[in-house]
Amino acid sequence: MSRFQKASHVLWHCQYHIVWTPKCRFGILKGNVGKEV
């Protein structure tokens, strides 16, 4: 299996998982959870 993924017109290799946190949810990422992240 190739380390690249492809579709009909594009070839890509993604190594990152991006999580977008809206401002109203930022308070959840405090304490132990915030330290882990």
C-alpha positions as a Markdown table, in Angstrom:
| # | Residue | x | y | z |
|---|---|---|---|---|
| 1 | Met | 0.0 | 0.0 | 0.0 |
| 2 | Ser | 1.3 | 3.4 | -1.0 |
| 3 | Arg | 1.8 | 6.0 | 1.8 |
| 4 | Phe | 0.1 | 8.5 | -0.5 |
| 5 | Gln | -3.6 | 8.7 | -1.0 |
| 6 | Lys | -5.0 | 9.6 | -4.4 |
| 7 | Ala | -8.2 | 10.6 | -6.2 |
| 8 | Ser | -8.8 | 11.2 | -9.9 |
| 9 | His | -7.1 | 14.6 | -10.0 |
| 10 | Val | -5.0 | 14.8 | -6.8 |
| 11 | Leu | -2.3 | 13.0 | -4.8 |
| 12 | Trp | -1.7 | 13.7 | -1.1 |
| 13 | His | 0.1 | 12.6 | 2.0 |
| 14 | Cys | -1.3 | 14.0 | 5.3 |
| 15 | Gln | 0.5 | 13.5 | 8.6 |
| 16 | Tyr | -1.4 | 15.9 | 10.8 |
| 17 | His | -4.9 | 15.8 | 12.4 |
| 18 | Ile | -6.1 | 19.4 | 12.9 |
| 19 | Val | -8.8 | 20.2 | 15.5 |
| 20 | Trp | -10.5 | 23.5 | 15.4 |
| 21 | Thr | -11.8 | 24.7 | 18.7 |
| 22 | Pro | -14.3 | 27.6 | 18.7 |
| 23 | Lys | -13.9 | 30.3 | 21.3 |
| 24 | Cys | -17.0 | 29.2 | 23.2 |
| 25 | Arg | -15.6 | 25.7 | 23.7 |
| 26 | Phe | -12.1 | 26.8 | 24.7 |
| 27 | Gly | -13.0 | 26.6 | 28.4 |
| 28 | Ile | -13.3 | 22.8 | 28.1 |
| 29 | Leu | -9.5 | 22.5 | 27.4 |
| 30 | Lys | -8.4 | 23.4 | 30.9 |
| 31 | Gly | -7.0 | 21.3 | 33.7 |
| 32 | Asn | -5.6 | 17.8 | 32.9 |
| 33 | Val | -7.2 | 17.7 | 29.4 |
| 34 | Gly | -5.5 | 21.0 | 28.4 |
| 35 | Lys | -2.1 | 19.6 | 29.7 |
| 36 | Glu | -2.5 | 16.5 | 27.6 |
| 37 | Val | -3.4 | 18.5 | 24.4 |
